[in-house]
Amino acid sequence: MVPAIRAYVRGLLTDSPRVDDAELVVAELAANSLQHTPSGEGGHLSVTVEVGPGRTRIAVSDSGAGDWSRPDATETLGDYGRGLILVDALADKVGHDITATGQTMWAELTWTEA
């Protein structure tokens, strides 16, 4: 599923100078959803991509319980967490919302229009 999601985002942002960053961000968010929440066991997962002039917002919603904390960049030796550190480094804004049916992780990327 993650390769299809990456291709979807790449197709939407082909002309963006941040297409590689966006593809990596969505891959990390989707992989985390599938690996660490009930979404990976047949639950719900959705990806929303909003694109505007000089910006995109990528949101991955899943069936998770809402447990999340901002990753600590100094803790890179653990089994997990480096993906979210990467998302945090690449995105201009990162957030987490708890919803009625699970949670949504989102990231915003911006760029200067030519």
N, C-alpha and C positions, 0 to 999 in steps of 0.2 A: 504494500500500500504506500509506503514512504516514497519509493521511486516515482509512482504516479503523481503523488502530491507535489514532489519537487518539479516534475515536468509541467504540471498545471501552473505553478507559480512562475516558472521560467517563461512559459508561453504568455502569461499576462504582462510580464515586465521585461520583455525582450529588449526594448529600447531604453531601459533604465540603466544608468551607470551603477546601480546598486543591485543588479539582478543576481550576481553571485552571492552577495550577502543575504538577500531575501531567500534564495534557494536553500542556503545553509541554515538560516534561522527556522524556516518552516520544517525542514527535515529534522532538526533537533527537537522542536516542539512536538511534532507528530510522533517521533520515535519515543519520546518521554511518555506521551499519552498512552501509546500502545504497550509500553513496557511496564509502567508503574501504576496504571489504573485499570479498573474493570473493562475499559474500552478495548483493551488488548485481548480480552476473553469473550468477545462477542457483544460488548457494550457499544455505546454510541460515541462516534467521533465525527466532528465536522470542522471544516476549514473555511474561514471567511477571509477574503482578500479585498480590501478597499484600496483603489488606486485613484490618485488625484494628481494634479500638477505638482511635481517635485516631492511627492510623498506616497507612501503605502503603509497600510496597517494590516498586519497578518494576525489572525486570531485562530487558535485551535481550542475547540471546546470538547470536553470529554465527560465521562461518568465518574470522575475522581471525587474524592471526599473533600477536597479543598485544602489539604495540608500542603503548605508551600512556604519556603523562606528564601530570601535572596541568597544566592550562592556566595560563598566566601572564596575569593580568588586566591587566598593563601593556602587553602586546603585542596591541593591538586593531586594528592596521593591516594585519595579514597577511590572506591570502586565506581562511584557515581558522582555527578555534579559538574563535571567539566563541560558538558554540553550547554548547560545553563550559564556557565561562566562565559562561554563563547557567545551565546545569544546576548548576554548583557553587554559584552564588549562591542559587538557588531551593531546593535540597534541603538537608535537615539533615545528611545523610551521603551521600557519593558514594564508589564504589569500583570496582575493576577486578579481575577474576579471570581467570586463564588456565586453560582447561579442556583436556581431552584432544582435543576437536574444534574448538577455537577460543578464544573469549574471551567474557566476560560483563561488561558495564558495568551498574552498578546505582545506584539512588538511593533514599533513604528520606526520606519526608516525614511530619511529625507535626503534630498539632493538639490543642487542648483540646476534649474532648467537652462538649457543653452539658448 
